[in-house]
Structures are given as C-alpha cells and as structure tokens.
Amino acid sequence: MVQVVLWGSLKSAAAGHANVEIEAGTIRELLTRLGETYPRLKPQLDRGVSVSIDGQIYTNDWFQPIQPDSE
C-alpha cells in the first residue's frame, strides 16, 4: 500500500482525511484509485495535480513506478 498525504482542497474532498493508503503501482493507478475511493476528489485530479513520491515531484509521468512503501 502507498501512503498518500493530502492537504488543502484535496483533503477536504477526501472527507477530511489527510493520510490515506492506496494500492497502486504507478501514478496513473494511484490517481485512478483515489478518484474511485473518494469521488469528490475526481474533478480536481482530472484537472491535474502534482505528485511527490519520496520527495521527488512528478507532474506528467503517468507510468512512474511507485514502490509499495513509498509516500
């Protein structure tokens, strides 16, 4: 499971959850599963978000692998 930290409007759209765990192997899978788990997040995710994996920021690298213990 990948540890996901949400803040700002993303946190609000995820029912106030700041930390969630999602099963995902790539950024694309992560964003898809976040949208499925928290439907209010989907419009914001569809507009585009940056993703930080273990401190490195990704903006358009949909197939970037995510390790199971990543944050």
CHARMM-style PDB file with segment names, atoms N, HN, CA, C and O in Angstrom:
ATOM      1  N   MET     1       0.841  -1.181   0.000  1.00  0.00      PROA
ATOM      2  CA  MET     1       0.000   0.000   0.000  1.00  0.00      PROA
ATOM      3  C   MET     1       0.881   1.237   0.000  1.00  0.00      PROA
ATOM      4  O   MET     1       1.928   1.273   0.647  1.00  0.00      PROA
ATOM      5  N   VAL     2       0.450   2.233  -0.723  1.00  0.00      PROA
ATOM      6  HN  VAL     2      -0.400   2.204  -1.248  1.00  0.00      PROA
ATOM      7  CA  VAL     2       1.171   3.502  -0.801  1.00  0.00      PROA
ATOM      8  C   VAL     2       0.532   4.470   0.186  1.00  0.00      PROA
ATOM      9  O   VAL     2      -0.689   4.621   0.210  1.00  0.00      PROA
ATOM     10  N   GLN     3       1.350   5.121   0.995  1.00  0.00      PROA
ATOM     11  HN  GLN     3       2.342   4.998   0.976  1.00  0.00      PROA
ATOM     12  CA  GLN     3       0.874   6.131   1.931  1.00  0.00      PROA
ATOM     13  C   GLN     3       0.718   7.446   1.176  1.00  0.00      PROA
ATOM     14  O   GLN     3       1.686   7.964   0.621  1.00  0.00      PROA
ATOM     15  N   VAL     4      -0.506   7.991   1.155  1.00  0.00      PROA
ATOM     16  HN  VAL     4      -1.293   7.570   1.606  1.00  0.00      PROA
ATOM     17  CA  VAL     4      -0.797   9.225   0.428  1.00  0.00      PROA
ATOM     18  C   VAL     4      -1.126  10.321   1.440  1.00  0.00      PROA
ATOM     19  O   VAL     4      -1.976  10.140   2.312  1.00  0.00      PROA
ATOM     20  N   VAL     5      -0.449  11.447   1.312  1.00  0.00      PROA
ATOM     21  HN  VAL     5       0.241  11.594   0.604  1.00  0.00      PROA
ATOM     22  CA  VAL     5      -0.695  12.602   2.179  1.00  0.00      PROA
ATOM     23  C   VAL     5      -1.434  13.651   1.340  1.00  0.00      PROA
ATOM     24  O   VAL     5      -0.940  14.091   0.302  1.00  0.00      PROA
ATOM     25  N   LEU     6      -2.616  14.041   1.805  1.00  0.00      PROA
ATOM     26  HN  LEU     6      -3.017  13.684   2.648  1.00  0.00      PROA
ATOM     27  CA  LEU     6      -3.440  15.033   1.108  1.00  0.00      PROA
ATOM     28  C   LEU     6      -3.505  16.302   1.945  1.00  0.00      PROA
ATOM     29  O   LEU     6      -3.485  16.239   3.174  1.00  0.00      PROA
ATOM     30  N   TRP     7      -3.583  17.448   1.289  1.00  0.00      PROA
ATOM     31  HN  TRP     7      -3.600  17.499   0.291  1.00  0.00      PROA
ATOM     32  CA  TRP     7      -3.723  18.708   2.018  1.00  0.00      PROA
ATOM     33  C   TRP     7      -4.625  19.640   1.233  1.00  0.00      PROA
ATOM     34  O   TRP     7      -4.979  19.361   0.088  1.00  0.00      PROA
ATOM     35  N   GLY     8      -4.990  20.738   1.849  1.00  0.00      PROA
ATOM     36  HN  GLY     8      -4.703  20.965   2.780  1.00  0.00      PROA
ATOM     37  CA  GLY     8      -5.808  21.763   1.200  1.00  0.00      PROA
ATOM     38  C   GLY     8      -7.134  21.218   0.719  1.00  0.00      PROA
ATOM     39  O   GLY     8      -7.795  20.455   1.425  1.00  0.00      PROA
ATOM     40  N   SER     9      -7.528  21.613  -0.493  1.00  0.00      PROA
ATOM     41  HN  SER     9      -6.992  22.233  -1.066  1.00  0.00      PROA
ATOM     42  CA  SER     9      -8.817  21.210  -1.038  1.00  0.00      PROA
ATOM     43  C   SER     9      -8.870  19.708  -1.316  1.00  0.00      PROA
ATOM     44  O   SER     9      -9.955  19.127  -1.328  1.00  0.00      PROA
ATOM     45  N   LEU    10      -7.725  19.071  -1.540  1.00  0.00      PROA
ATOM     46  HN  LEU    10      -6.843  19.542  -1.530  1.00  0.00      PROA
ATOM     47  CA  LEU    10      -7.723  17.620  -1.735  1.00  0.00      PROA
ATOM     48  C   LEU    10      -8.129  16.917  -0.443  1.00  0.00      PROA
ATOM     49  O   LEU    10      -8.888  15.949  -0.473  1.00  0.00      PROA
ATOM     50  N   LYS    11      -7.638  17.392   0.660  1.00  0.00      PROA
ATOM     51  HN  LYS    11      -7.022  18.179   0.684  1.00  0.00      PROA
ATOM     52  CA  LYS    11      -8.010  16.824   1.955  1.00  0.00      PROA
ATOM     53  C   LYS    11      -9.506  17.002   2.197  1.00  0.00      PROA
ATOM     54  O   LYS    11     -10.176  16.068   2.637  1.00  0.00      PROA
ATOM     55  N   SER    12     -10.029  18.172   1.919  1.00  0.00      PROA
ATOM     56  HN  SER    12      -9.485  18.931   1.561  1.00  0.00      PROA
ATOM     57  CA  SER    12     -11.456  18.430   2.104  1.00  0.00      PROA
ATOM     58  C   SER    12     -12.300  17.495   1.244  1.00  0.00      PROA
ATOM     59  O   SER    12     -13.326  16.991   1.701  1.00  0.00      PROA
ATOM     60  N   ALA    13     -11.878  17.260   0.006  1.00  0.00      PROA
ATOM     61  HN  ALA    13     -11.044  17.670  -0.365  1.00  0.00      PROA
ATOM     62  CA  ALA    13     -12.622  16.405  -0.909  1.00  0.00      PROA
ATOM     63  C   ALA    13     -12.524  14.926  -0.531  1.00  0.00      PROA
ATOM     64  O   ALA    13     -13.311  14.109  -1.010  1.00  0.00      PROA
ATOM     65  N   ALA    14     -11.572  14.586   0.315  1.00  0.00      PROA
ATOM     66  HN  ALA    14     -10.932  15.250   0.704  1.00  0.00      PROA
ATOM     67  CA  ALA    14     -11.400  13.205   0.782  1.00  0.00      PROA
ATOM     68  C   ALA    14     -11.985  13.051   2.179  1.00  0.00      PROA
ATOM     69  O   ALA    14     -11.447  12.322   3.013  1.00  0.00      PROA
ATOM     70  N   ALA    15     -13.092  13.744   2.423  1.00  0.00      PROA
ATOM     71  HN  ALA    15     -13.528  14.336   1.745  1.00  0.00      PROA
ATOM     72  CA  ALA    15     -13.801  13.656   3.708  1.00  0.00      PROA
ATOM     73  C   ALA    15     -12.916  14.040   4.888  1.00  0.00      PROA
ATOM     74  O   ALA    15     -13.096  13.534   5.996  1.00  0.00      PROA
ATOM     75  N   GLY    16     -11.955  14.940   4.649  1.00  0.00      PROA
ATOM     76  HN  GLY    16     -11.808  15.351   3.749  1.00  0.00      PROA
ATOM     77  CA  GLY    16     -11.098  15.428   5.722  1.00  0.00      PROA
ATOM     78  C   GLY    16      -9.922  14.528   6.057  1.00  0.00      PROA
ATOM     79  O   GLY    16      -9.179  14.803   7.000  1.00  0.00      PROA
ATOM     80  N   HSD    17      -9.746  13.454   5.294  1.00  0.00      PROA
ATOM     81  HN  HSD    17     -10.349  13.231   4.528  1.00  0.00      PROA
ATOM     82  CA  HSD    17      -8.623  12.547   5.550  1.00  0.00      PROA
ATOM     83  C   HSD    17      -7.332  13.166   5.020  1.00  0.00      PROA
ATOM     84  O   HSD    17      -7.236  13.500   3.840  1.00  0.00      PROA
ATOM     85  N   ALA    18      -6.350  13.315   5.890  1.00  0.00      PROA
ATOM     86  HN  ALA    18      -6.427  13.043   6.850  1.00  0.00      PROA
ATOM     87  CA  ALA    18      -5.055  13.863   5.485  1.00  0.00      PROA
ATOM     88  C   ALA    18      -4.110  12.751   5.029  1.00  0.00      PROA
ATOM     89  O   ALA    18      -3.222  12.988   4.210  1.00  0.00      PROA
ATOM     90  N   ASN    19      -4.297  11.555   5.549  1.00  0.00      PROA
ATOM     91  HN  ASN    19      -5.018  11.363   6.215  1.00  0.00      PROA
ATOM     92  CA  ASN    19      -3.441  10.413   5.209  1.00  0.00      PROA
ATOM     93  C   ASN    19      -4.327   9.236   4.828  1.00  0.00      PROA
ATOM     94  O   ASN    19      -5.212   8.841   5.588  1.00  0.00      PROA
ATOM     95  N   VAL    20      -4.083   8.682   3.653  1.00  0.00      PROA
ATOM     96  HN  VAL    20      -3.364   9.003   3.036  1.00  0.00      PROA
ATOM     97  CA  VAL    20      -4.819   7.504   3.206  1.00  0.00      PROA
ATOM     98  C   VAL    20      -3.833   6.512   2.610  1.00  0.00      PROA
ATOM     99  O   VAL    20      -2.740   6.892   2.191  1.00  0.00      PROA
ATOM    100  N   GLU    21      -4.216   5.247   2.572  1.00  0.00      PROA
ATOM    101  HN  GLU    21      -5.104   4.938   2.913  1.00  0.00      PROA
ATOM    102  CA  GLU    21      -3.388   4.233   1.937  1.00  0.00      PROA
ATOM    103  C   GLU    21      -4.125   3.717   0.718  1.00  0.00      PROA
ATOM    104  O   GLU    21      -5.313   3.401   0.785  1.00  0.00      PROA
ATOM    105  N   ILE    22      -3.407   3.633  -0.404  1.00  0.00      PROA
ATOM    106  HN  ILE    22      -2.442   3.890  -0.458  1.00  0.00      PROA
ATOM    107  CA  ILE    22      -3.976   3.201  -1.677  1.00  0.00      PROA
ATOM    108  C   ILE    22      -3.056   2.154  -2.286  1.00  0.00      PROA
ATOM    109  O   ILE    22      -1.834   2.294  -2.242  1.00  0.00      PROA
ATOM    110  N   GLU    23      -3.634   1.116  -2.849  1.00  0.00      PROA
ATOM    111  HN  GLU    23      -4.627   1.002  -2.885  1.00  0.00      PROA
ATOM    112  CA  GLU    23      -2.864   0.104  -3.572  1.00  0.00      PROA
ATOM    113  C   GLU    23      -2.648   0.606  -4.998  1.00  0.00      PROA
ATOM    114  O   GLU    23      -3.612   0.763  -5.748  1.00  0.00      PROA
ATOM    115  N   ALA    24      -1.396   0.860  -5.382  1.00  0.00      PROA
ATOM    116  HN  ALA    24      -0.613   0.733  -4.773  1.00  0.00      PROA
ATOM    117  CA  ALA    24      -1.095   1.375  -6.718  1.00  0.00      PROA
ATOM    118  C   ALA    24       0.355   1.084  -7.069  1.00  0.00      PROA
ATOM    119  O   ALA    24       1.238   1.117  -6.213  1.00  0.00      PROA
ATOM    120  N   GLY    25       0.581   0.797  -8.357  1.00  0.00      PROA
ATOM    121  HN  GLY    25      -0.137   0.771  -9.053  1.00  0.00      PROA
ATOM    122  CA  GLY    25       1.931   0.539  -8.831  1.00  0.00      PROA
ATOM    123  C   GLY    25       2.511   1.668  -9.651  1.00  0.00      PROA
ATOM    124  O   GLY    25       3.721   1.725  -9.871  1.00  0.00      PROA
ATOM    125  N   THR    26       1.628   2.598 -10.120  1.00  0.00      PROA
ATOM    126  HN  THR    26       0.645   2.552  -9.941  1.00  0.00      PROA
ATOM    127  CA  THR    26       2.071   3.750 -10.907  1.00  0.00      PROA
ATOM    128  C   THR    26       1.272   4.977 -10.470  1.00  0.00      PROA
ATOM    129  O   THR    26       0.274   4.860  -9.759  1.00  0.00      PROA
ATOM    130  N   ILE    27       1.722   6.149 -10.904  1.00  0.00      PROA
ATOM    131  HN  ILE    27       2.532   6.243 -11.482  1.00  0.00      PROA
ATOM    132  CA  ILE    27       0.998   7.381 -10.591  1.00  0.00      PROA
ATOM    133  C   ILE    27      -0.410   7.312 -11.172  1.00  0.00      PROA
ATOM    134  O   ILE    27      -1.364   7.723 -10.513  1.00  0.00      PROA
ATOM    135  N   ARG    28      -0.558   6.803 -12.386  1.00  0.00      PROA
ATOM    136  HN  ARG    28       0.218   6.469 -12.921  1.00  0.00      PROA
ATOM    137  CA  ARG    28      -1.881   6.704 -13.021  1.00  0.00      PROA
ATOM    138  C   ARG    28      -2.822   5.851 -12.184  1.00  0.00      PROA
ATOM    139  O   ARG    28      -3.969   6.235 -11.952  1.00  0.00      PROA
ATOM    140  N   GLU    29      -2.346   4.698 -11.731  1.00  0.00      PROA
ATOM    141  HN  GLU    29      -1.415   4.386 -11.920  1.00  0.00      PROA
ATOM    142  CA  GLU    29      -3.158   3.831 -10.875  1.00  0.00      PROA
ATOM    143  C   GLU    29      -3.516   4.532  -9.572  1.00  0.00      PROA
ATOM    144  O   GLU    29      -4.641   4.418  -9.085  1.00  0.00      PROA
ATOM    145  N   LEU    30      -2.566   5.248  -9.017  1.00  0.00      PROA
ATOM    146  HN  LEU    30      -1.652   5.341  -9.413  1.00  0.00      PROA
ATOM    147  CA  LEU    30      -2.803   5.970  -7.774  1.00  0.00      PROA
ATOM    148  C   LEU    30      -3.927   6.986  -7.934  1.00  0.00      PROA
ATOM    149  O   LEU    30      -4.851   7.027  -7.121  1.00  0.00      PROA
ATOM    150  N   LEU    31      -3.850   7.807  -8.980  1.00  0.00      PROA
ATOM    151  HN  LEU    31      -3.099   7.774  -9.640  1.00  0.00      PROA
ATOM    152  CA  LEU    31      -4.863   8.837  -9.177  1.00  0.00      PROA
ATOM    153  C   LEU    31      -6.223   8.231  -9.508  1.00  0.00      PROA
ATOM    154  O   LEU    31      -7.253   8.733  -9.057  1.00  0.00      PROA
ATOM    155  N   THR    32      -6.230   7.165 -10.286  1.00  0.00      PROA
ATOM    156  HN  THR    32      -5.394   6.758 -10.652  1.00  0.00      PROA
ATOM    157  CA  THR    32      -7.486   6.485 -10.613  1.00  0.00      PROA
ATOM    158  C   THR    32      -8.134   5.923  -9.356  1.00  0.00      PROA
ATOM    159  O   THR    32      -9.334   6.099  -9.146  1.00  0.00      PROA
ATOM    160  N   ARG    33      -7.366   5.260  -8.535  1.00  0.00      PROA
ATOM    161  HN  ARG    33      -6.391   5.117  -8.706  1.00  0.00      PROA
ATOM    162  CA  ARG    33      -7.919   4.650  -7.317  1.00  0.00      PROA
ATOM    163  C   ARG    33      -8.325   5.694  -6.284  1.00  0.00      PROA
ATOM    164  O   ARG    33      -9.299   5.502  -5.556  1.00  0.00      PROA
ATOM    165  N   LEU    34      -7.585   6.795  -6.217  1.00  0.00      PROA
ATOM    166  HN  LEU    34      -6.794   6.952  -6.808  1.00  0.00      PROA
ATOM    167  CA  LEU    34      -8.009   7.882  -5.323  1.00  0.00      PROA
ATOM    168  C   LEU    34      -9.378   8.409  -5.744  1.00  0.00      PROA
ATOM    169  O   LEU    34     -10.245   8.642  -4.902  1.00  0.00      PROA
ATOM    170  N   GLY    35      -9.568   8.596  -7.059  1.00  0.00      PROA
ATOM    171  HN  GLY    35      -8.863   8.407  -7.743  1.00  0.00      PROA
ATOM    172  CA  GLY    35     -10.842   9.083  -7.576  1.00  0.00      PROA
ATOM    173  C   GLY    35     -11.979   8.106  -7.348  1.00  0.00      PROA
ATOM    174  O   GLY    35     -13.116   8.517  -7.116  1.00  0.00      PROA
ATOM    175  N   GLU    36     -11.680   6.810  -7.414  1.00  0.00      PROA
ATOM    176  HN  GLU    36     -10.757   6.477  -7.603  1.00  0.00      PROA
ATOM    177  CA  GLU    36     -12.699   5.791  -7.151  1.00  0.00      PROA
ATOM    178  C   GLU    36     -13.059   5.738  -5.673  1.00  0.00      PROA
ATOM    179  O   GLU    36     -14.229   5.598  -5.316  1.00  0.00      PROA
ATOM    180  N   THR    37     -12.053   5.849  -4.822  1.00  0.00      PROA
ATOM    181  HN  THR    37     -11.102   5.963  -5.112  1.00  0.00      PROA
ATOM    182  CA  THR    37     -12.274   5.769  -3.381  1.00  0.00      PROA
ATOM    183  C   THR    37     -12.931   7.032  -2.839  1.00  0.00      PROA
ATOM    184  O   THR    37     -13.779   6.966  -1.949  1.00  0.00      PROA
ATOM    185  N   TYR    38     -12.536   8.179  -3.377  1.00  0.00      PROA
ATOM    186  HN  TYR    38     -11.846   8.232  -4.099  1.00  0.00      PROA
ATOM    187  CA  TYR    38     -13.070   9.472  -2.937  1.00  0.00      PROA
ATOM    188  C   TYR    38     -13.586  10.218  -4.166  1.00  0.00      PROA
ATOM    189  O   TYR    38     -12.862  11.040  -4.728  1.00  0.00      PROA
ATOM    190  N   PRO    39     -14.822   9.951  -4.598  1.00  0.00      PROA
ATOM    191  CA  PRO    39     -15.362  10.543  -5.827  1.00  0.00      PROA
ATOM    192  C   PRO    39     -15.303  12.075  -5.868  1.00  0.00      PROA
ATOM    193  O   PRO    39     -15.209  12.652  -6.952  1.00  0.00      PROA
ATOM    194  N   ARG    40     -15.356  12.736  -4.723  1.00  0.00      PROA
ATOM    195  HN  ARG    40     -15.433  12.267  -3.843  1.00  0.00      PROA
ATOM    196  CA  ARG    40     -15.265  14.203  -4.723  1.00  0.00      PROA
ATOM    197  C   ARG    40     -13.876  14.686  -5.133  1.00  0.00      PROA
ATOM    198  O   ARG    40     -13.716  15.845  -5.516  1.00  0.00      PROA
ATOM    199  N   LEU    41     -12.879  13.819  -5.059  1.00  0.00      PROA
ATOM    200  HN  LEU    41     -13.009  12.878  -4.749  1.00  0.00      PROA
ATOM    201  CA  LEU    41     -11.518  14.166  -5.497  1.00  0.00      PROA
ATOM    202  C   LEU    41     -11.382  14.149  -7.018  1.00  0.00      PROA
ATOM    203  O   LEU    41     -10.548  14.865  -7.573  1.00  0.00      PROA
ATOM    204  N   LYS    42     -12.187  13.345  -7.688  1.00  0.00      PROA
ATOM    205  HN  LYS    42     -12.864  12.763  -7.237  1.00  0.00      PROA
ATOM    206  CA  LYS    42     -12.017  13.102  -9.125  1.00  0.00      PROA
ATOM    207  C   LYS    42     -11.951  14.377  -9.964  1.00  0.00      PROA
ATOM    208  O   LYS    42     -11.053  14.480 -10.800  1.00  0.00      PROA
ATOM    209  N   PRO    43     -12.847  15.359  -9.795  1.00  0.00      PROA
ATOM    210  CA  PRO    43     -12.739  16.570 -10.624  1.00  0.00      PROA
ATOM    211  C   PRO    43     -11.393  17.286 -10.464  1.00  0.00      PROA
ATOM    212  O   PRO    43     -10.831  17.778 -11.442  1.00  0.00      PROA
ATOM    213  N   GLN    44     -10.885  17.342  -9.244  1.00  0.00      PROA
ATOM    214  HN  GLN    44     -11.342  16.942  -8.450  1.00  0.00      PROA
ATOM    215  CA  GLN    44      -9.593  18.003  -9.020  1.00  0.00      PROA
ATOM    216  C   GLN    44      -8.455  17.188  -9.626  1.00  0.00      PROA
ATOM    217  O   GLN    44      -7.525  17.751 -10.203  1.00  0.00      PROA
ATOM    218  N   LEU    45      -8.525  15.880  -9.497  1.00  0.00      PROA
ATOM    219  HN  LEU    45      -9.281  15.422  -9.028  1.00  0.00      PROA
ATOM    220  CA  LEU    45      -7.490  15.024 -10.075  1.00  0.00      PROA
ATOM    221  C   LEU    45      -7.510  15.101 -11.594  1.00  0.00      PROA
ATOM    222  O   LEU    45      -6.460  15.090 -12.236  1.00  0.00      PROA
ATOM    223  N   ASP    46      -8.710  15.181 -12.169  1.00  0.00      PROA
ATOM    224  HN  ASP    46      -9.563  15.190 -11.648  1.00  0.00      PROA
ATOM    225  CA  ASP    46      -8.835  15.288 -13.629  1.00  0.00      PROA
ATOM    226  C   ASP    46      -8.263  16.600 -14.166  1.00  0.00      PROA
ATOM    227  O   ASP    46      -7.765  16.642 -15.291  1.00  0.00      PROA
ATOM    228  N   ARG    47      -8.330  17.675 -13.368  1.00  0.00      PROA
ATOM    229  HN  ARG    47      -8.734  17.640 -12.454  1.00  0.00      PROA
ATOM    230  CA  ARG    47      -7.758  18.965 -13.787  1.00  0.00      PROA
ATOM    231  C   ARG    47      -6.239  18.926 -13.762  1.00  0.00      PROA
ATOM    232  O   ARG    47      -5.578  19.688 -14.467  1.00  0.00      PROA
ATOM    233  N   GLY    48      -5.695  18.041 -12.953  1.00  0.00      PROA
ATOM    234  HN  GLY    48      -6.232  17.421 -12.380  1.00  0.00      PROA
ATOM    235  CA  GLY    48      -4.248  17.888 -12.878  1.00  0.00      PROA
ATOM    236  C   GLY    48      -3.699  18.249 -11.513  1.00  0.00      PROA
ATOM    237  O   GLY    48      -4.058  19.272 -10.930  1.00  0.00      PROA
ATOM    238  N   VAL    49      -2.843  17.412 -11.024  1.00  0.00      PROA
ATOM    239  HN  VAL    49      -2.551  16.581 -11.497  1.00  0.00      PROA
ATOM    240  CA  VAL    49      -2.170  17.634  -9.753  1.00  0.00      PROA
ATOM    241  C   VAL    49      -0.716  17.198  -9.897  1.00  0.00      PROA
ATOM    242  O   VAL    49      -0.383  16.384 -10.758  1.00  0.00      PROA
ATOM    243  N   SER    50       0.115  17.731  -9.072  1.00  0.00      PROA
ATOM    244  HN  SER    50      -0.156  18.392  -8.372  1.00  0.00      PROA
ATOM    245  CA  SER    50       1.493  17.258  -8.981  1.00  0.00      PROA
ATOM    246  C   SER    50       1.542  16.194  -7.898  1.00  0.00      PROA
ATOM    247  O   SER    50       0.821  16.266  -6.903  1.00  0.00      PROA
ATOM    248  N   VAL    51       2.393  15.217  -8.103  1.00  0.00      PROA
ATOM    249  HN  VAL    51       2.979  15.159  -8.912  1.00  0.00      PROA
ATOM    250  CA  VAL    51       2.532  14.121  -7.160  1.00  0.00      PROA
ATOM    251  C   VAL    51       3.989  14.077  -6.712  1.00  0.00      PROA
ATOM    252  O   VAL    51       4.905  14.101  -7.535  1.00  0.00      PROA
ATOM    253  N   SER    52       4.187  14.014  -5.424  1.00  0.00      PROA
ATOM    254  HN  SER    52       3.443  13.994  -4.756  1.00  0.00      PROA
ATOM    255  CA  SER    52       5.528  13.868  -4.881  1.00  0.00      PROA
ATOM    256  C   SER    52       5.676  12.439  -4.366  1.00  0.00      PROA
ATOM    257  O   SER    52       4.900  11.986  -3.525  1.00  0.00      PROA
ATOM    258  N   ILE    53       6.675  11.743  -4.879  1.00  0.00      PROA
ATOM    259  HN  ILE    53       7.306  12.110  -5.562  1.00  0.00      PROA
ATOM    260  CA  ILE    53       6.957  10.381  -4.430  1.00  0.00      PROA
ATOM    261  C   ILE    53       8.310  10.395  -3.754  1.00  0.00      PROA
ATOM    262  O   ILE    53       9.340  10.651  -4.379  1.00  0.00      PROA
ATOM    263  N   ASP    54       8.283  10.116  -2.468  1.00  0.00      PROA
ATOM    264  HN  ASP    54       7.447   9.909  -1.961  1.00  0.00      PROA
ATOM    265  CA  ASP    54       9.516  10.081  -1.685  1.00  0.00      PROA
ATOM    266  C   ASP    54      10.358  11.338  -1.888  1.00  0.00      PROA
ATOM    267  O   ASP    54      11.585  11.271  -1.964  1.00  0.00      PROA
ATOM    268  N   GLY    55       9.679  12.488  -1.976  1.00  0.00      PROA
ATOM    269  HN  GLY    55       8.682  12.542  -1.914  1.00  0.00      PROA
ATOM    270  CA  GLY    55      10.355  13.771  -2.055  1.00  0.00      PROA
ATOM    271  C   GLY    55      10.623  14.292  -3.461  1.00  0.00      PROA
ATOM    272  O   GLY    55      11.064  15.432  -3.606  1.00  0.00      PROA
ATOM    273  N   GLN    56      10.375  13.507  -4.496  1.00  0.00      PROA
ATOM    274  HN  GLN    56      10.016  12.580  -4.378  1.00  0.00      PROA
ATOM    275  CA  GLN    56      10.578  13.969  -5.876  1.00  0.00      PROA
ATOM    276  C   GLN    56       9.221  14.273  -6.500  1.00  0.00      PROA
ATOM    277  O   GLN    56       8.292  13.472  -6.395  1.00  0.00      PROA
ATOM    278  N   ILE    57       9.106  15.437  -7.154  1.00  0.00      PROA
ATOM    279  HN  ILE    57       9.861  16.087  -7.240  1.00  0.00      PROA
ATOM    280  CA  ILE    57       7.830  15.885  -7.716  1.00  0.00      PROA
ATOM    281  C   ILE    57       7.696  15.436  -9.170  1.00  0.00      PROA
ATOM    282  O   ILE    57       8.619  15.569  -9.973  1.00  0.00      PROA
ATOM    283  N   TYR    58       6.502  14.894  -9.482  1.00  0.00      PROA
ATOM    284  HN  TYR    58       5.752  14.786  -8.830  1.00  0.00      PROA
ATOM    285  CA  TYR    58       6.156  14.450 -10.836  1.00  0.00      PROA
ATOM    286  C   TYR    58       4.885  15.178 -11.253  1.00  0.00      PROA
ATOM    287  O   TYR    58       3.960  15.319 -10.452  1.00  0.00      PROA
ATOM    288  N   THR    59       4.832  15.645 -12.512  1.00  0.00      PROA
ATOM    289  HN  THR    59       5.583  15.531 -13.162  1.00  0.00      PROA
ATOM    290  CA  THR    59       3.634  16.339 -12.979  1.00  0.00      PROA
ATOM    291  C   THR    59       2.937  15.610 -14.119  1.00  0.00      PROA
ATOM    292  O   THR    59       1.708  15.643 -14.180  1.00  0.00      PROA
ATOM    293  N   ASN    60       3.641  14.967 -15.008  1.00  0.00      PROA
ATOM    294  HN  ASN    60       4.640  14.940 -14.958  1.00  0.00      PROA
ATOM    295  CA  ASN    60       3.014  14.312 -16.153  1.00  0.00      PROA
ATOM    296  C   ASN    60       3.562  12.920 -16.413  1.00  0.00      PROA
ATOM    297  O   ASN    60       3.421  12.417 -17.528  1.00  0.00      PROA
ATOM    298  N   ASP    61       4.158  12.300 -15.466  1.00  0.00      PROA
ATOM    299  HN  ASP    61       4.272  12.708 -14.561  1.00  0.00      PROA
ATOM    300  CA  ASP    61       4.782  10.990 -15.652  1.00  0.00      PROA
ATOM    301  C   ASP    61       3.845   9.902 -15.141  1.00  0.00      PROA
ATOM    302  O   ASP    61       4.072   9.321 -14.080  1.00  0.00      PROA
ATOM    303  N   TRP    62       2.767   9.627 -15.924  1.00  0.00      PROA
ATOM    304  HN  TRP    62       2.583  10.100 -16.786  1.00  0.00      PROA
ATOM    305  CA  TRP    62       1.689   8.724 -15.505  1.00  0.00      PROA
ATOM    306  C   TRP    62       2.173   7.332 -15.134  1.00  0.00      PROA
ATOM    307  O   TRP    62       1.588   6.687 -14.263  1.00  0.00      PROA
ATOM    308  N   PHE    63       3.231   6.859 -15.780  1.00  0.00      PROA
ATOM    309  HN  PHE    63       3.706   7.382 -16.487  1.00  0.00      PROA
ATOM    310  CA  PHE    63       3.642   5.478 -15.588  1.00  0.00      PROA
ATOM    311  C   PHE    63       4.858   5.337 -14.672  1.00  0.00      PROA
ATOM    312  O   PHE    63       5.507   4.292 -14.639  1.00  0.00      PROA
ATOM    313  N   GLN    64       5.155   6.404 -13.930  1.00  0.00      PROA
ATOM    314  HN  GLN    64       4.627   7.253 -13.956  1.00  0.00      PROA
ATOM    315  CA  GLN    64       6.233   6.362 -12.947  1.00  0.00      PROA
ATOM    316  C   GLN    64       5.901   5.279 -11.906  1.00  0.00      PROA
ATOM    317  O   GLN    64       4.853   5.342 -11.264  1.00  0.00      PROA
ATOM    318  N   PRO    65       6.779   4.302 -11.740  1.00  0.00      PROA
ATOM    319  CA  PRO    65       6.509   3.264 -10.737  1.00  0.00      PROA
ATOM    320  C   PRO    65       6.507   3.834  -9.323  1.00  0.00      PROA
ATOM    321  O   PRO    65       7.230   4.779  -9.007  1.00  0.00      PROA
ATOM    322  N   ILE    66       5.687   3.238  -8.502  1.00  0.00      PROA
ATOM    323  HN  ILE    66       5.099   2.471  -8.760  1.00  0.00      PROA
ATOM    324  CA  ILE    66       5.623   3.608  -7.088  1.00  0.00      PROA
ATOM    325  C   ILE    66       5.908   2.335  -6.294  1.00  0.00      PROA
ATOM    326  O   ILE    66       5.258   1.310  -6.500  1.00  0.00      PROA
ATOM    327  N   GLN    67       6.867   2.404  -5.400  1.00  0.00      PROA
ATOM    328  HN  GLN    67       7.395   3.236  -5.232  1.00  0.00      PROA
ATOM    329  CA  GLN    67       7.190   1.266  -4.559  1.00  0.00      PROA
ATOM    330  C   GLN    67       6.124   1.126  -3.456  1.00  0.00      PROA
ATOM    331  O   GLN    67       5.540   2.122  -3.030  1.00  0.00      PROA
ATOM    332  N   PRO    68       5.874  -0.106  -2.997  1.00  0.00      PROA
ATOM    333  CA  PRO    68       4.821  -0.308  -2.003  1.00  0.00      PROA
ATOM    334  C   PRO    68       5.005   0.484  -0.706  1.00  0.00      PROA
ATOM    335  O   PRO    68       4.023   0.788  -0.029  1.00  0.00      PROA
ATOM    336  N   ASP    69       6.226   0.817  -0.358  1.00  0.00      PROA
ATOM    337  HN  ASP    69       7.024   0.570  -0.908  1.00  0.00      PROA
ATOM    338  CA  ASP    69       6.467   1.552   0.886  1.00  0.00      PROA
ATOM    339  C   ASP    69       6.682   3.040   0.645  1.00  0.00      PROA
ATOM    340  O   ASP    69       7.181   3.742   1.525  1.00  0.00      PROA
ATOM    341  N   SER    70       6.311   3.531  -0.540  1.00  0.00      PROA
ATOM    342  HN  SER    70       5.906   2.961  -1.255  1.00  0.00      PROA
ATOM    343  CA  SER    70       6.516   4.939  -0.878  1.00  0.00      PROA
ATOM    344  C   SER    70       5.491   5.837  -0.175  1.00  0.00      PROA
ATOM    345  O   SER    70       4.424   5.399   0.256  1.00  0.00      PROA
ATOM    346  N   GLU    71       5.867   7.098  -0.085  1.00  0.00      PROA
ATOM    347  HN  GLU    71       6.733   7.454  -0.436  1.00  0.00      PROA
ATOM    348  CA  GLU    71       4.963   8.117   0.451  1.00  0.00      PROA
ATOM    349  C   GLU    71       4.881   9.228  -0.582  1.00  0.00      PROA
ATOM    350  OT1 GLU    71       4.178  10.216  -0.372  1.00  0.00      PROA
TER     351      GLU     71
END
